[in-house]
Amino acid sequence: MIKELYAEVVGTGSALPPKVVTNVDLERIVDTSDEWIYTRTGIRERHIAEEGEPASKYASIAAERALEDAGVRPEQLDFILVATVTPDTPFPSTSCIVQKKLGAPRAACMDVSAGCSGFIYGLVTADNLIKTGSYKTILVVGVELLSKITDWTDRGTCVLLADGAGAAVLRASEKKTGILGTHLGSDGSLGHLLHMPGGGSLNPATHETIEAKYHYLKMSGNEVFKHAVQVMGDISEKLLDVVGLKREDISLLVPHQANLRIIQATARRLKLPMDKVYVNIDRYGNTSSATIPIALDEINRLGLVKPGDVLLMVAFGAGFTWGVAALEWSKQNTPSS
Ligand code: UT7
């Protein structure tokens, strides 16, 4: 009989650039205020990388920490998935660069482009690769240096976007634990509401595209907000039904951190009190595909979950894309150093 396999999270890690930029710092750059940013988004400060630093630097540090936490050597990795929309270069993939930095010669490597849902897309891919029995140990990283594609004169986006990386090591288990259920979806017809027009084959870099600011992230914030609130609630409810979980079974909701008001709306929809929702947007802003793995790492190191607890991770982002995963925690926590 073929044994059913499950993917459990056996280690987490994260890495943030040391430089902290506060809302008050941003008041000096654009026409905004600490009060507006905090009340509209929940953000107080964010971490921003230095000039010349690539995404792979923070991805590798987060990955090393996750491997150490898991007690897994880089040579044991079968697969490396890096979710990012700010890769070091269009190619080679950032996952290949991370492979080189870690020294993980056995791993197959692939980047995942799904905007802010990227980590969930990576997790679901890893889960399914493990379920087939082809791969046992997979590293999933979410990394973003959004500051590199931020228009620092656009107050509608520059107060939100930030840099960071988070990682998780997944391992095959014969026990029914780890990832219990997932759902992914997309709507490409709404891509224009959150996009970067330049840098690809449509608008390769020219003096004109640079002058037109095509190499910066553009967002219709209000439209994205409305879709995010609707979809994150819908897919969370749907997944609970499919997996046969009740709201009371959720120990912690770990939502993508784009806006505190989106997070609160999702919690209200699921009838979860805010003490069952992990929030760190105040300290890190929106790091896109990195928000959920950074949160996971904090939850692990702060000992906020114990084996048997169920986490519901949900995200929405560019594409549009969305994803949700229910995870039964199975590892002993890692005390923070
Ligand atoms: O990560 C996945 C995708 N991203 C998201 O999920 C982000 C979703 N969107 C949002 O979080 C919110 O829409 C924003 C935080 C971007 C904006 O909040 P909002 O409540 O939707 O504001 P708004 O865009 O409707 O703008 C309200 C007002 C406008 O002024 P008027 O036209 O009412 O005079 C804006 O010009 O706020 C103004 N505004 C600002 N004022 C001070 C926009 N940005 C700023 C700012 N400081 N930074």
Residues whose N, C-alpha, C, O or C-beta is under 5 A from the ligand:
A	BS01	UT7	D31 T32 S33 W36 R40 T41 C116 R155 G156 V159 G221 N222 V224 F225 A228 A258 N259 N286 F316 G317
